[in-house]
Amino acid sequence: MFVWSMVRPFLPRTLLKYYIGHLMRRHARWLVGFLDPWLTITIGEHDGGGRMGFGVVYDRAKAYLSNQCASRARSLRAELVARGADRFVLSMDHNEEIADEFRGATVWWHSVSAGGAVPQRSYRLVFHERHRELIVESYLPHVSREGRAIMASRRRQKLFMNTVDRHNSSWSYVVFEHPSTFDTLAMDPAKKRAIMDDLDAFRNGRDYYARIGKAWKRGYLLYGPPGTGKSSMIAAMANYLDYDIYNIELTSVTTNIELQRLFVETKAKSIIVVEDIDCSADLTGKRDKNPPGPDTNEDVAARKVTLSGMLNAIDGLWSACGGERIIVFTTNHVEKLDPALIRRGRMDKHIEMSYCCFEAFRFLAKNYHGIEAHPLFDEIKALLHEAEITPADVAEHLMPKCAADDAESCLTSLVKALAEKAKGNGTAKINSMDDFPKDDEIVLDK
């Protein structure tokens, strides 16, 4: 103590604080580790602790725990396996805890929900320090594998919609149960086969897209008059690939940044749909050549999503976040869209959904009445070359309205409607694509 009292006045205060503080922190960590040997791993619902991407590990841990906690947890949450089903999937409720064992080691799972404008859910895995290597090297991979297998066995197609929650857009979903398939879609079989082959090539193209240095995504432009089956085509694509659908309503998206965030929050194996894109936002290519003046509140509120924001979302750096995504635009007036929005590389496949052809009519007749030939077929074939009628209108005439309606009466009704349209002969073809190359185009018309 005498020596310390003599030396202390000559030591710099900052140097003294640094060494004493470092020594205390080192021993404090040792003391805490000695008194509390338990370690914690947090698995968040969103990657990076934010809202810019769902955590795959979180989803797999949730599936794994739902399979383990039914007989152990005291507080559970129940979800239907599918709409109309009577079987439930149980998962841990918030602030619940269960124990699990793995190769002689006991671990504890805590379900945590942090408050705030956007609740952040997470799982906390607690285990003893002596099991660190076992948990990290073996248990967590085991949870991931088991969770992935359970998710595959409970796979349900979902239809996501962007909704506004406290001034922020977020995704909500319902179970997707649309009955449309390529087997029920009325179109030329050759054109249908071409689309299915293109979808197969995309689904199996992970290595190919990586080799050529492109993001694993593909764009489809469906254009044509109303009633030509654009929505049914999207449902058939989703059912064929077993993908989820994210339907973006642009009128509820307020900024370009919000649109990019919605795109990033979509998961792989999904179809991102913007229906009637010519009506949803000002993406028609009208560019003001005059220098902009000062913005007013009305200007900012009316601007919403811009063409550049949409281009960056579907084809910018953000588009490479994730993979195996299909982007589909639909429109009734393709000539109104900016060419930059639907050029090859963004909308890779242009599919014209046009008026009903004879092959599509035969398909509908077989579906609705089980007939493949009829004396009126020749007359209908001739009228279809003169009149323009959508598959939806043809299906309406073929659908029986009462018990007395049979194939004969339905076909007669269709002949009358076609004759009236042919007599008018004033309907012009719309939605032409003369301004775009035809080498990679599928045209579903007569």
Buried (B, 14 or more C-beta within 10 A) or exposed (E): EEEEEEEEEEEEEEEEEEEEEEEEEEEEEEEEEEEEEEBEBEBBBBBEEEBBBBBBBBBBBBBBBBBBBBEBBEEBBEEEEEEEEEEEBBBBBEEBBBEBEBEEBEBBBBBBEEEEEEEBBBBBBBBBEEBEEBBEEBBBEEBBEBBBBBBEEBEBBBBBBBEEEEEEBBBEBEBBEBEBBBEBBBBBEEBBEBBBEBBEEBBEBEEEBEEEEBBBBBBBBBBBBEBBBBBBBBBBBBBBBEBBBBBBBBEBBBBBEBBBBBBBBBBEBBBBBBBBBBBBBBBBEEEEEEEEEEEEEEEEEEBBBBBEBBBBBBBBEBBEBBBBBBBBBBBBBBBBBBEBBBBBEBBBBBBBBBBBBBBBBBBBBEEBBEEEEBEBBEBBBEBBEEBBBBBBBBBBBBEEEEEEBEBEBBBEBBBEBBBEBBEEEEEEEBBEBEEBEEEEBBBBBB
